[in-house]
Amino acid sequence: MTVDRATVEKTYETIRPHLRLTPVVEVTGADLGLAAFPLTLKLESLQHSGSFKARGAFANLLLRTLPAAGVVAASGGNHGAAVAYAAMRLGVPARIFVPTVSSPAKIARIRGYGAGLVVGGDRYADALAASETWARESGALPVHAFDQLETLLGQATVGLELERQQPRLDTLLVPVGGGGLIGGIAAWCAGRMKVIGVEPEAAPTLFEALRAGRPVDAPAGGIAADSLAPRRVGEAMFPIARAHVERVALVSDDAIRDGQASLWESLRVVAEPGGAAGVAALLAGAYAPVAGERVGVVISGGNTTAVEFS
């Protein structure tokens, strides 16, 4: 399989019965205190398990052969919640490894879905190493958060769905962690619209990879460390990003907080820090639309609590 439009469409047919058709909200930049350009928000924060990650999780569990030992995943939180949810719905054993920076909201989600949960290590890389050990010892199938073909295919369905809901976008702002979401979306769009990655200044994984010409280690900190800080982007998504991602905009933690607050105050949309990155880029001027440009933003997750941005 490859990440092309035909394969994405087949993947969507397989996973669609298990997904929510997440809504789009048509607003203008003026609603956020900006110029009055057309703005479309794709609310993946309303997807099962609270983020777009459910798409890749179901793609893995439905397209791959599962061993009796079930599945194992490492995650900053959202991928773990998604795999736990998909495993619960499909009756598959699951064990999830998350680092200590994972938010309480995400840890609670994983526990609530009944998966075995292990919290340890400071960063995603620590959880990944522990999950790999468990996979070797147990025979469980690893479900990678971003560097797996089925994961990319599942996340690409965000682009497919959005194109059907709003086919007249010029530009789409996509938050980037390990790159599964932007890799899938960029493969689907493939030049049909401008795709802009958005990363925290404290975790510039794709920014540094594009500058180096290959995935490299980058800082992995900041307010969105539980969703946008895996240290480096995936090998599988990088050629797609190099070919089809226009550029990466970097945003500060303060800008991300402003994005969360603006979404809540202006639209009553709840977004976790990573989910608000695209709006943060607009508010901070890291991406400035031209007059009349039709801009879309993926609100990638909502696993947070209101107190974090009130």
N, C-alpha and C positions, 0 to 999 in steps of 0.2 A: 504493500500500500504506500501511497504518497499523499502529501497534504495538497490536493488539488480540489477544484470545485466539485467535480463529480464524486470524489470520495467523501468530501464534506457533506454533500447532499445525502449520500447513502448513510453516513453516520447519523445525520439528523433524523432520518426516517427510523433508525433503530432506537435512538435515545429519546425521541420526542414524547412518547407516551409517559415517560418518567419525569418530564420537566414541566415547569411553569413557563408559559409564554409571557415573559416579563414585559411590562409596559414601557412605552416611550412617552415622554412628556415634552410637548412643544412649548417652549418659552422664548424669550429673547434675552440678549445680553443685558438689556435694561433692567430685567428682573433681578439681576445680580449687581446692579450699579455700574454696568459697563455700557458701551455703545449698543445701539439697537440692531444687532445682527441676529439672524435666525439661529436658534440654539435648540438642539434635540438632546435630551438625556435618556440614555438606555439604562433602566433601573434593574441591573442584575443584583442589586441589594435585596430584591424581593424574590430571588430564586430560592429553591429548596436549599436548606442549610445556610442561607444568608449570603451566598456569593455565587459568581459564575462557575466556581470550581465543581459544582455538581455535574456540569456537562462533561468535563473530562473524567470525572469519577465513574459516571455511568458508561461512558465510552469504553473505559478500561474493563469494567466488570462484565459488559455485554459483548465485547468484541474479542476478548482473550479467553483462553482456556484456564479455568480456575482450579487449583489443587484443593484437596480436602482440607488442607491447613488454612485455606482462605487467603486473605490479602494483608499486606502490611504497607504502611505509608509513613513518611516523615513530612512534617509540615510546620509552618509558622502558626498554623491554626485553621485557616479556611479550607485548605486541601484536606486536612485531617477530618474536619467536620463533614466535608462533602463525601469522602470515602466512607466514613462511619455511617452517614445517612444512606448512601447507596447500598452498602453492605446490609444494613438493617432492612431496607425495603426488599432486597433480593435474597435475604436469608443466608448471607455469607459471613463466616467469622472474619473479624478484622482486629488488628492491633495498630494503634497510632502512637507515634513518637513525636513529641513537641518540645521545643526548648523553653526555658524559664521565662523568656520574653513574651511568650504567647499570652494574649489577653485573657482575663477571667471569663469574658463572654464566650470566647472560642473554646476554651477548655470545658466550660459548662455544656456547650453544644455537643462536643464529642462524647462526654460522659452520658448526656441525655439520650444519645442514639445507641448506647449499649456496647460500644467498642471497648476493647482493652486499651487503656491509656497509660503511657509512660511519659512523665515530665522530667527532663534532665538536660543539662548542658546550657550554655549561654546563648547559642545561636542555632539557626537552622542546620548548619553543617554538622553540629554535634548530634542533633536528632537523626540526620540522615545516616551518619556512621552507625549509630545504635540500631537503626532500622535494618541496615544491611547485615549486621551481625545476626539479628533475629531471623531474617530471611534465610540465611545460610543454615541456621540451626533448626528452624522449624519447617522449612519447605514452603512457607507462605510466598505468594506472588507479590513482588514489589510493585507498587503503583506510584510512579514518580510524579511529583507535583508539576513538573514542566518539561523535563527532558525525556519524553516518551511519545511515540507517534500517536497512540490513541488519545493521549492527553491533548496534544495539539489539535487533533481532529475534533474532539469534543469542544474545546474552547473556540475553534473556528466557527462553530454554529452561532456564536454571538453575532458575528459579522453577517452570516446568512440571514438570520432572523431580523436584524436591524435593517438590512437592505430591503427586505420585504415590507417592513413597517414604514420606512422612510427612505425611498430610493433616490432622493435628490440631494444627498449630502455632498459637500465638497471636501470636507476635512473631518477626520475622526481622531480625537484625543484618547489615548489608551494608557492606563497605568502599567508600569513594568516592574516586575520582581525578577523571577527567573525567566520570563519571556514567553511562557506558554500561551497567554492570552493574546499578546500582540503578535506572536509568531503565527498563531492560527488565523487571527483576523487579517493580517497582512497577506497571508497565502490566499485567503478568500477574496480580498479586494484586488490584489495584484495589479495595482495601477489604476483601478477604477475610481478611487478617491485617494486623497492624501492622508497617510497614516502617520501620526505624530506620537512618539512615545513620551511619557511623562514619568520622571523618577525623582525621588528625594535627592537633594544635594549630598545627604549623608549616606546614600546607597546607590551610586551611579553605575549600576552593573552594565546595562546596555550601552550607555554613553562611553564607558571606558573600553568596552569590547569593540565598538565601531571605530574608536580612535586607534586601537591597537591592531585592528584587522582580524581579531579572533577573540573568543571568550577568555577573559583574564580575571584574576581576583580583584575585587574592588572593596572599598569600605562597606560595612554592613551594619549601620546604626540608624539612629533617628526615630522619630515618632511612629513611623510606619514599619518598623523593623520586623513586626510579626507577619507582614504580608509582602513588603517590597524590598527585602534585604537578604537574599540567599547567597550573597558573596560573588557569584558569577552566573551569567545567563547560560542556558542550555546549548549544547553543541548542535542539537537538531534544529533549533529555531534560528540559529545565527545566520545561516545562508539566506533564509527567507527575509530576515530583518535587513540584512545588508542590501538585498535586492529591492525591497518594497517598503521599507520604513524611511520616510523623508528625513527625519532627524529626531533627536531626543531633547526635550525641554527639561531643565532641572529646576526644582522648586525647594524652598526652604521649609523647615518644620513650621515656622510661623505662618507661611503661606498655606500650608496644608490645614492648619487649625482654622485659618480664615475661610478656607474652602468649606470645611465642615460646618462652621457657624453660618456661613452665607446660605448654604443649601437648606439648613434648618430654619433660619430666620425668614428667608424669602419664600421658600417652597415647601417647608415642612417635610423635607427629604432627609432621612437619617443615613449618614455615610460614615464608615470607619475611616481612619486616616488614609489608608491606601486608596479607598474608594473615592475620596475627594480630590485626588491628585490632579485630575484633568481640570476641574473647576479652579483649583489652586493656580494652575498654569495660566488660566485666563485672567484671574484676579490680579496676579503678580506681574502680568505682562510677559511672562516667559513664552507664551504664544499669543500673538496679537493678530486677530483676523482682519482682513481687508474689508472695505465697505461691501456689504451684501453677501459676504462669504457665509455659506450654510455649514455650521459647525455642529458636530456631534460629540458627545462625551459619554464614555462608559463609566457609570457609577458601579464599580466592580464588586463592592461588598458593603454590608451594613451590620457586621457583627461587632457592635460597640454598645456603649451605654450613653445616654444623653448627658450624663455628668461630665463626660470627657470633653465636650465642646460647648457646654452651656456657659 
